[in-house]
């Protein structure tokens, strides 16, 4: 079987179009995922500040009553709708697929890091807010990993590598 030396024009243009659409979709996903994660965090922080820390802990662990869980999810969806600035069916569709993904990754990040045990032990508002911030950062790393760049977070006492002088 002979392999063509050159791709047909329609195949080349289709690949180029798909690559551009995938890049744009990735950027839009990151932007929407960040808005959803911020909306979830805003609702959880507001509940903790209002004195409903036990409700937030139960929601994160999965032991919240169905009505309380529904109420929190509705608040998160409303906050996300305001952040996105979209209207109508498009907004409902976007919220309908991004919010479950973000909440699922939030719960997985909390279970993997053992953060839920720490939240159960510390009952103060300040500690709970600090743990929520740690959970947000862990969830963001799960949602948008940074593969292939080799970037890593160095401790403050690490000596930076020497630069070559020209």
C-alpha positions as CSV (number, residue, x, y, z in Angstrom):
1,X,0.0,0.0,0.0
2,X,1.4,3.4,-1.0
3,X,1.4,6.2,1.6
4,X,0.6,9.6,0.2
5,X,3.5,12.0,0.5
6,X,1.2,14.9,1.1
7,X,-2.1,15.1,3.1
8,X,-5.1,16.1,1.1
9,X,-6.1,19.7,1.5
10,X,-9.5,19.0,3.1
11,X,-7.8,16.7,5.7
12,X,-5.1,19.3,6.5
13,X,-7.6,22.1,6.9
14,X,-9.9,19.9,9.1
15,X,-7.0,19.0,11.4
16,X,-6.0,22.7,11.6
17,X,-9.6,23.7,12.4
18,X,-9.9,21.0,15.0
19,X,-6.7,22.0,16.7
20,X,-7.8,25.6,17.0
21,X,-11.2,24.6,18.3
22,X,-9.6,22.3,20.9
23,X,-7.3,25.1,22.1
24,X,-10.2,27.5,22.4
25,X,-12.3,24.9,24.2
26,X,-9.4,24.3,26.7
27,X,-9.2,27.9,27.5
28,X,-12.9,28.3,27.9
29,X,-13.0,25.1,30.1
30,X,-10.3,26.6,32.4
31,X,-12.1,29.9,32.6
32,X,-15.5,28.2,33.3
33,X,-14.0,25.7,35.8
34,X,-12.3,28.6,37.7
35,X,-15.6,30.4,37.9
36,X,-17.4,27.3,39.1
37,X,-14.8,26.6,41.7
38,X,-14.9,30.2,42.9
39,X,-18.7,30.0,43.1
40,X,-18.6,26.8,45.1
41,X,-16.0,28.2,47.5
42,X,-18.0,31.4,47.9
43,X,-21.1,29.5,49.0
44,X,-19.2,27.2,51.3
45,X,-17.3,30.2,52.9
46,X,-20.6,32.1,53.4
47,X,-22.1,29.1,55.1
48,X,-19.1,28.8,57.5
49,X,-19.1,32.5,58.3
50,X,-22.9,32.3,59.1
51,X,-22.2,29.6,61.6
52,X,-23.2,26.6,59.5
53,X,-19.8,24.9,59.6
54,X,-21.4,21.6,60.6
55,X,-23.5,21.8,57.4
56,X,-20.5,22.4,55.3
57,X,-18.6,19.5,56.9
58,X,-21.6,17.2,56.3
59,X,-21.9,18.4,52.7
60,X,-18.2,17.7,52.0
61,X,-18.3,14.3,53.7
62,X,-21.5,13.3,52.0
63,X,-23.7,13.0,55.1
64,X,-25.8,16.1,54.6
65,X,-29.5,15.8,54.4
66,X,-30.9,15.7,50.8
67,X,-32.7,19.0,51.3
68,X,-29.6,20.8,52.7
69,X,-27.5,19.3,49.9
70,X,-30.0,20.5,47.3
71,X,-30.1,24.0,48.8
72,X,-26.3,24.3,48.7
73,X,-26.1,23.1,45.1
74,X,-28.9,25.5,44.1
75,X,-27.0,28.4,45.7
76,X,-23.8,27.3,43.9
77,X,-25.6,27.1,40.6
78,X,-27.1,30.6,41.1
79,X,-23.7,32.1,42.0
80,X,-22.2,30.4,38.9
81,X,-24.9,31.8,36.7
82,X,-24.1,35.3,37.9
83,X,-20.4,34.8,37.4
84,X,-20.7,33.5,33.9
85,X,-23.0,36.2,32.6
86,X,-24.8,33.9,30.2
87,X,-28.6,33.7,29.8
88,X,-31.1,31.1,28.9
89,X,-30.6,27.5,28.0
90,X,-26.9,28.0,27.3
91,X,-26.3,29.1,30.9
92,X,-28.3,26.1,32.2
93,X,-26.4,23.7,30.1
94,X,-23.0,25.1,31.0
95,X,-23.9,25.0,34.7
96,X,-25.4,21.6,34.3
97,X,-22.2,20.0,33.1
98,X,-19.5,22.1,34.9
99,X,-20.8,22.2,38.4
100,X,-21.0,18.4,38.9
101,X,-17.5,18.0,37.5
102,X,-16.1,20.7,39.9
103,X,-18.0,19.3,43.0
104,X,-16.8,15.8,42.2
105,X,-13.2,16.9,41.8
106,X,-13.5,18.9,45.1
107,X,-14.7,15.8,46.9
108,X,-12.0,13.6,45.4
109,X,-9.3,16.1,46.3
110,X,-10.6,16.3,49.9
111,X,-10.7,12.5,50.2
112,X,-7.3,12.0,48.7
113,X,-5.5,14.6,50.8
114,X,-7.3,13.6,54.1
115,X,-8.6,17.1,54.4
116,X,-12.0,15.9,55.6
117,X,-10.5,14.4,58.7
118,X,-8.8,17.7,59.5
119,X,-12.0,19.6,58.9
120,X,-13.9,17.3,61.4
121,X,-11.2,17.8,64.0
122,X,-11.0,21.6,63.9
123,X,-14.3,23.3,64.6
124,X,-13.2,26.9,64.6
125,X,-14.3,29.2,61.8
126,X,-10.8,30.3,60.9
127,X,-9.5,26.7,60.7
128,X,-12.4,25.7,58.5
129,X,-11.9,28.6,56.2
130,X,-8.2,27.8,55.9
131,X,-9.0,24.2,55.1
132,X,-11.5,25.3,52.4
133,X,-8.7,27.4,50.8
134,X,-6.4,24.3,50.8
135,X,-9.2,22.3,49.3
136,X,-9.7,24.9,46.6
137,X,-6.0,24.8,45.6
138,X,-6.0,21.0,45.6
139,X,-9.1,20.9,43.4
140,X,-7.7,23.4,41.0
141,X,-4.6,21.2,40.5
142,X,-6.9,18.3,39.8
143,X,-9.0,20.2,37.3
144,X,-6.2,21.9,35.4
145,X,-3.0,19.9,35.7
146,X,0.1,21.4,34.3
147,X,1.7,18.5,32.4
148,X,5.0,18.7,30.5
149,X,6.2,22.1,31.7
150,X,8.5,20.8,34.4
151,X,7.3,23.7,36.6
152,X,7.5,23.0,40.3
153,X,7.0,24.9,43.5
154,X,10.2,25.4,45.4
155,X,10.4,26.1,49.1
156,X,11.4,29.6,50.2
157,X,14.9,28.5,51.4
158,X,15.9,26.9,48.0
159,X,18.8,28.6,46.3
160,X,17.8,29.5,42.7
161,X,19.9,27.8,40.0
162,X,22.9,29.9,38.7
163,X,22.3,31.6,35.4
164,X,24.9,31.4,32.7
165,X,26.6,34.6,32.1
166,X,27.1,35.6,28.5
